């Protein structure tokens, strides 16, 4: 399982969150490969959402991401489709449907 970890920027910083990868990151949108970047993830979220922290993981050949955003605390789970990320709320993923997702993503579920 490939896990890509996102980093959050320090509070009050103007720095965008960046991804650190355990393996080379995926190609840009349009190539069919997941783009695990704050910019790509933010483009799938409601307007005005600011990505604070995110993580990506390959789950049996399907790319998933979890993102904590402002205003918040708000959490979204995203699944990569050939044309980009498709966002779902944490209510849709956390619980019985979450079976099979790695802990790095499930840690975003509200307790």
Backbone as JSON Lines, residues from 0, in Angstrom:
{"i":0,"aa":"X","n":[0.84,-1.16,0.0],"ca":[0.0,0.0,0.0],"c":[0.89,1.23,0.0]}
{"i":1,"aa":"X","n":[0.71,2.13,-0.94],"ca":[1.45,3.39,-1.01],"c":[0.72,4.42,-0.2]}
{"i":2,"aa":"X","n":[1.4,5.08,0.72],"ca":[0.79,6.12,1.53],"c":[1.57,7.4,1.33]}
{"i":3,"aa":"X","n":[0.86,8.44,0.96],"ca":[1.44,9.77,0.82],"c":[0.9,10.61,1.95]}
{"i":4,"aa":"X","n":[1.74,11.31,2.65],"ca":[1.31,12.08,3.8],"c":[1.34,13.55,3.5]}
{"i":5,"aa":"X","n":[0.32,14.26,3.9],"ca":[0.27,15.7,3.75],"c":[0.77,16.35,5.02]}
{"i":6,"aa":"X","n":[1.2,17.55,4.89],"ca":[1.69,18.29,6.03],"c":[0.82,19.52,6.21]}
{"i":7,"aa":"X","n":[0.58,19.88,7.44],"ca":[-0.17,21.1,7.67],"c":[0.83,22.22,7.94]}
{"i":8,"aa":"X","n":[0.43,23.41,7.58],"ca":[1.3,24.55,7.82],"c":[1.08,25.06,9.24]}
{"i":9,"aa":"X","n":[2.09,25.7,9.81],"ca":[1.93,26.22,11.16],"c":[0.79,27.23,11.21]}
{"i":10,"aa":"X","n":[0.13,27.31,12.34],"ca":[-0.99,28.23,12.51],"c":[-0.54,29.65,12.21]}
{"i":11,"aa":"X","n":[-1.34,30.34,11.41],"ca":[-1.03,31.72,11.09],"c":[-0.07,31.88,9.94]}
{"i":12,"aa":"X","n":[0.42,30.81,9.37],"ca":[1.38,30.89,8.29],"c":[0.67,31.06,6.96]}
{"i":13,"aa":"X","n":[1.3,31.74,6.03],"ca":[0.76,31.91,4.69],"c":[1.21,30.79,3.77]}
{"i":14,"aa":"X","n":[1.94,29.82,4.3],"ca":[2.47,28.73,3.49],"c":[1.38,27.71,3.21]}
{"i":15,"aa":"X","n":[1.29,27.29,1.95],"ca":[0.33,26.26,1.56],"c":[0.79,24.91,2.09]}
{"i":16,"aa":"X","n":[-0.15,24.03,2.47],"ca":[0.26,22.68,2.86],"c":[0.92,21.99,1.68]}
{"i":17,"aa":"X","n":[1.88,21.14,1.96],"ca":[2.56,20.42,0.89],"c":[2.54,18.94,1.19]}
{"i":18,"aa":"X","n":[2.73,18.13,0.18],"ca":[2.72,16.69,0.38],"c":[4.15,16.18,0.44]}
{"i":19,"aa":"X","n":[4.36,15.23,1.3],"ca":[5.63,14.51,1.32],"c":[5.3,13.08,0.93]}
{"i":20,"aa":"X","n":[6.08,12.5,0.09],"ca":[5.72,11.19,-0.46],"c":[6.73,10.13,-0.09]}
{"i":21,"aa":"X","n":[6.22,8.93,0.15],"ca":[7.09,7.79,0.4],"c":[7.6,7.23,-0.92]}
{"i":22,"aa":"X","n":[6.97,7.61,-2.0],"ca":[7.34,7.21,-3.35],"c":[7.05,8.4,-4.25]}
{"i":23,"aa":"X","n":[7.51,8.39,-5.49],"ca":[7.25,9.53,-6.35],"c":[5.76,9.87,-6.41]}
{"i":24,"aa":"X","n":[5.45,11.16,-6.37],"ca":[4.05,11.58,-6.43],"c":[3.5,11.35,-7.81]}
{"i":25,"aa":"X","n":[2.2,11.33,-7.89],"ca":[1.53,11.04,-9.15],"c":[1.58,12.23,-10.09]}
{"i":26,"aa":"X","n":[1.29,11.94,-11.34],"ca":[1.3,12.97,-12.37],"c":[0.11,13.9,-12.21]}
{"i":27,"aa":"X","n":[0.14,15.0,-12.92],"ca":[-0.91,16.0,-12.86],"c":[-2.21,15.46,-13.41]}
{"i":28,"aa":"X","n":[-3.3,16.17,-13.09],"ca":[-4.63,15.79,-13.55],"c":[-4.66,15.61,-15.05]}
{"i":29,"aa":"X","n":[-5.54,14.74,-15.49],"ca":[-5.69,14.5,-16.92],"c":[-4.94,13.28,-17.38]}
{"i":30,"aa":"X","n":[-3.97,12.81,-16.61],"ca":[-3.19,11.65,-17.01],"c":[-3.8,10.35,-16.49]}
{"i":31,"aa":"X","n":[-4.83,10.46,-15.65],"ca":[-5.45,9.29,-15.07],"c":[-4.83,8.89,-13.74]}
{"i":32,"aa":"X","n":[-3.66,9.44,-13.41],"ca":[-3.01,9.15,-12.14],"c":[-3.39,10.22,-11.12]}
{"i":33,"aa":"X","n":[-3.54,9.82,-9.87],"ca":[-3.96,10.75,-8.82],"c":[-2.93,11.84,-8.59]}
{"i":34,"aa":"X","n":[-3.4,13.04,-8.42],"ca":[-2.57,14.2,-8.1],"c":[-2.78,14.51,-6.63]}
{"i":35,"aa":"X","n":[-1.89,14.01,-5.8],"ca":[-2.0,14.21,-4.35],"c":[-1.29,15.5,-3.98]}
{"i":36,"aa":"X","n":[-1.99,16.62,-4.2],"ca":[-1.46,17.92,-3.83],"c":[-2.59,18.74,-3.2]}
{"i":37,"aa":"X","n":[-2.22,19.69,-2.37],"ca":[-3.23,20.54,-1.72],"c":[-4.08,21.25,-2.77]}
{"i":38,"aa":"X","n":[-3.45,21.7,-3.84],"ca":[-4.18,22.43,-4.88],"c":[-5.2,21.55,-5.58]}
{"i":39,"aa":"X","n":[-4.79,20.32,-5.92],"ca":[-5.69,19.4,-6.6],"c":[-6.85,19.0,-5.69]}
{"i":40,"aa":"X","n":[-6.56,18.72,-4.44],"ca":[-7.61,18.35,-3.49],"c":[-8.55,19.53,-3.27]}
{"i":41,"aa":"X","n":[-8.01,20.72,-3.08],"ca":[-8.86,21.9,-2.85],"c":[-9.8,22.17,-4.02]}
{"i":42,"aa":"X","n":[-9.38,21.83,-5.23],"ca":[-10.23,22.09,-6.4],"c":[-11.5,21.25,-6.39]}
{"i":43,"aa":"X","n":[-11.53,20.16,-5.6],"ca":[-12.7,19.3,-5.52],"c":[-13.61,19.66,-4.35]}
{"i":44,"aa":"X","n":[-13.2,20.6,-3.52],"ca":[-13.94,20.96,-2.32],"c":[-14.83,22.18,-2.56]}
{"i":45,"aa":"X","n":[-15.81,22.39,-1.67],"ca":[-16.66,23.57,-1.83],"c":[-15.84,24.86,-1.85]}
{"i":46,"aa":"X","n":[-16.3,25.83,-2.62],"ca":[-15.6,27.11,-2.73],"c":[-15.4,27.73,-1.35]}
{"i":47,"aa":"X","n":[-14.22,28.26,-1.12],"ca":[-13.89,28.87,0.15],"c":[-13.23,27.94,1.14]}
{"i":48,"aa":"X","n":[-13.13,26.65,0.79],"ca":[-12.47,25.68,1.68],"c":[-10.96,25.83,1.56]}
{"i":49,"aa":"X","n":[-10.29,25.88,2.7],"ca":[-8.83,25.97,2.75],"c":[-8.29,24.67,3.33]}
{"i":50,"aa":"X","n":[-7.47,23.96,2.57],"ca":[-6.9,22.7,3.04],"c":[-5.87,23.0,4.12]}
{"i":51,"aa":"X","n":[-6.08,22.43,5.3],"ca":[-5.18,22.6,6.43],"c":[-4.2,21.43,6.51]}
{"i":52,"aa":"X","n":[-4.73,20.22,6.31],"ca":[-3.93,19.0,6.4],"c":[-4.57,17.97,5.48]}
{"i":53,"aa":"X","n":[-3.75,17.12,4.87],"ca":[-4.3,16.05,4.03],"c":[-3.34,14.88,3.99]}
{"i":54,"aa":"X","n":[-3.91,13.72,3.67],"ca":[-3.13,12.5,3.47],"c":[-3.75,11.74,2.31]}
{"i":55,"aa":"X","n":[-2.92,11.02,1.58],"ca":[-3.39,10.22,0.45],"c":[-2.9,8.78,0.63]}
{"i":56,"aa":"X","n":[-3.66,7.84,0.07],"ca":[-3.27,6.43,0.15],"c":[-3.85,5.67,-1.02]}
{"i":57,"aa":"X","n":[-3.1,4.69,-1.49],"ca":[-3.59,3.76,-2.5],"c":[-4.22,2.59,-1.75]}
{"i":58,"aa":"X","n":[-5.5,2.35,-2.01],"ca":[-6.22,1.27,-1.34],"c":[-6.66,0.28,-2.42]}
{"i":59,"aa":"X","n":[-5.91,-0.79,-2.57],"ca":[-6.22,-1.83,-3.56],"c":[-6.4,-1.25,-4.96]}
{"i":60,"aa":"X","n":[-5.53,-0.34,-5.34],"ca":[-5.56,0.24,-6.68],"c":[-6.46,1.45,-6.83]}
{"i":61,"aa":"X","n":[-7.14,1.86,-5.76],"ca":[-7.98,3.05,-5.79],"c":[-7.32,4.11,-4.91]}
{"i":62,"aa":"X","n":[-7.13,5.3,-5.46],"ca":[-6.51,6.38,-4.71],"c":[-7.55,7.1,-3.86]}
{"i":63,"aa":"X","n":[-7.24,7.27,-2.58],"ca":[-8.09,7.97,-1.63],"c":[-7.3,9.1,-0.99]}
{"i":64,"aa":"X","n":[-8.0,10.12,-0.53],"ca":[-7.4,11.2,0.24],"c":[-8.37,11.59,1.34]}
{"i":65,"aa":"X","n":[-7.84,12.12,2.42],"ca":[-8.63,12.71,3.49],"c":[-8.05,14.09,3.72]}
{"i":66,"aa":"X","n":[-8.93,15.06,3.95],"ca":[-8.47,16.43,4.14],"c":[-9.25,17.1,5.25]}
{"i":67,"aa":"X","n":[-8.52,17.79,6.09],"ca":[-9.11,18.65,7.11],"c":[-9.06,20.07,6.54]}
{"i":68,"aa":"X","n":[-10.18,20.78,6.61],"ca":[-10.24,22.09,5.98],"c":[-10.82,23.14,6.91]}
{"i":69,"aa":"X","n":[-10.51,24.38,6.6],"ca":[-11.16,25.54,7.21],"c":[-12.14,26.07,6.19]}
{"i":70,"aa":"X","n":[-13.28,26.65,6.52],"ca":[-13.7,26.75,7.92],"c":[-14.01,25.38,8.47]}
{"i":71,"aa":"X","n":[-13.8,25.25,9.72],"ca":[-13.96,23.92,10.27],"c":[-14.09,23.94,11.76]}
{"i":72,"aa":"X","n":[-13.89,22.82,12.35],"ca":[-13.23,21.68,11.7],"c":[-14.18,20.94,10.77]}
{"i":73,"aa":"X","n":[-13.78,20.8,9.54],"ca":[-14.53,20.07,8.53],"c":[-13.59,19.07,7.88]}
{"i":74,"aa":"X","n":[-14.08,17.86,7.64],"ca":[-13.28,16.8,7.03],"c":[-13.99,16.29,5.79]}
{"i":75,"aa":"X","n":[-13.2,16.09,4.74],"ca":[-13.71,15.49,3.51],"c":[-12.84,14.28,3.17]}
{"i":76,"aa":"X","n":[-13.46,13.29,2.59],"ca":[-12.76,12.15,2.01],"c":[-12.93,12.27,0.51]}
{"i":77,"aa":"X","n":[-11.88,11.96,-0.23],"ca":[-11.93,12.09,-1.68],"c":[-11.45,10.81,-2.33]}
{"i":78,"aa":"X","n":[-12.07,10.49,-3.44],"ca":[-11.66,9.33,-4.22],"c":[-11.29,9.82,-5.61]}
{"i":79,"aa":"X","n":[-10.15,9.34,-6.12],"ca":[-9.67,9.76,-7.43],"c":[-10.42,9.03,-8.53]}
{"i":80,"aa":"X","n":[-10.94,9.78,-9.47],"ca":[-11.5,9.23,-10.7],"c":[-10.62,9.77,-11.81]}
{"i":81,"aa":"X","n":[-10.74,9.26,-13.0],"ca":[-9.82,9.6,-14.08],"c":[-9.7,11.1,-14.35]}
{"i":82,"aa":"X","n":[-10.71,11.86,-13.99],"ca":[-10.68,13.3,-14.28],"c":[-10.47,14.17,-13.04]}
{"i":83,"aa":"X","n":[-10.25,13.57,-11.89],"ca":[-9.97,14.36,-10.69],"c":[-10.58,13.76,-9.44]}
{"i":84,"aa":"X","n":[-10.43,14.48,-8.34],"ca":[-10.93,14.05,-7.05],"c":[-12.43,14.27,-6.96]}
{"i":85,"aa":"X","n":[-13.13,13.32,-6.34],"ca":[-14.55,13.43,-6.04],"c":[-14.69,13.4,-4.52]}
{"i":86,"aa":"X","n":[-15.24,14.48,-3.96],"ca":[-15.31,14.63,-2.51],"c":[-16.58,14.05,-1.92]}
{"i":87,"aa":"X","n":[-16.43,13.49,-0.71],"ca":[-17.54,12.99,0.09],"c":[-17.33,13.52,1.51]}
{"i":88,"aa":"X","n":[-18.41,13.76,2.22],"ca":[-18.27,14.2,3.6],"c":[-17.84,13.03,4.47]}
{"i":89,"aa":"X","n":[-17.31,13.34,5.64],"ca":[-16.88,12.28,6.54],"c":[-18.05,11.41,6.97]}
{"i":90,"aa":"X","n":[-19.27,11.97,7.02],"ca":[-20.45,11.18,7.39],"c":[-20.67,10.03,6.41]}
{"i":91,"aa":"X","n":[-20.32,10.23,5.15],"ca":[-20.53,9.21,4.14],"c":[-19.48,8.1,4.2]}
{"i":92,"aa":"X","n":[-18.32,8.37,4.78],"ca":[-17.2,7.42,4.77],"c":[-16.97,6.78,6.13]}
{"i":93,"aa":"X","n":[-17.02,7.56,7.19],"ca":[-16.72,7.04,8.53],"c":[-17.85,6.11,8.97]}
{"i":94,"aa":"X","n":[-17.48,4.96,9.47],"ca":[-18.47,3.96,9.88],"c":[-18.3,2.69,9.09]}
{"i":95,"aa":"X","n":[-19.37,2.04,8.77],"ca":[-19.29,0.74,8.12],"c":[-18.67,0.81,6.73]}
{"i":96,"aa":"X","n":[-18.89,1.91,6.02],"ca":[-18.33,2.03,4.67],"c":[-16.83,2.25,4.69]}
{"i":97,"aa":"X","n":[-16.25,2.51,5.86],"ca":[-14.82,2.82,5.94],"c":[-13.94,1.58,5.94]}
{"i":98,"aa":"X","n":[-14.54,0.4,5.97],"ca":[-13.76,-0.84,6.0],"c":[-12.78,-0.87,4.83]}
{"i":99,"aa":"X","n":[-11.53,-1.16,5.15],"ca":[-10.53,-1.26,4.11],"c":[-9.66,-0.02,3.95]}
{"i":100,"aa":"X","n":[-10.08,1.12,4.51],"ca":[-9.24,2.31,4.42],"c":[-8.17,2.24,5.51]}
{"i":101,"aa":"X","n":[-6.96,2.71,5.22],"ca":[-5.88,2.65,6.22],"c":[-6.1,3.65,7.35]}
{"i":102,"aa":"X","n":[-5.46,3.39,8.46],"ca":[-5.59,4.23,9.65],"c":[-5.2,5.69,9.37]}
{"i":103,"aa":"X","n":[-4.23,5.91,8.48],"ca":[-3.81,7.28,8.18],"c":[-4.99,8.1,7.66]}
{"i":104,"aa":"X","n":[-5.92,7.48,6.96],"ca":[-7.11,8.19,6.48],"c":[-8.23,8.17,7.52]}
{"i":105,"aa":"X","n":[-8.43,7.02,8.16],"ca":[-9.5,6.9,9.15],"c":[-9.26,7.8,10.36]}
{"i":106,"aa":"X","n":[-8.02,8.2,10.58],"ca":[-7.72,9.1,11.71],"c":[-8.42,10.45,11.55]}
{"i":107,"aa":"X","n":[-8.9,10.76,10.34],"ca":[-9.62,12.02,10.11],"c":[-11.08,11.92,10.55]}
{"i":108,"aa":"X","n":[-11.59,10.7,10.78],"ca":[-12.97,10.52,11.21],"c":[-13.17,11.14,12.58]}
{"i":109,"aa":"X","n":[-14.28,11.86,12.76],"ca":[-14.55,12.42,14.09],"c":[-14.72,11.3,15.11]}
{"i":110,"aa":"X","n":[-14.22,11.53,16.32],"ca":[-14.33,10.48,17.33],"c":[-15.67,10.48,18.0]}
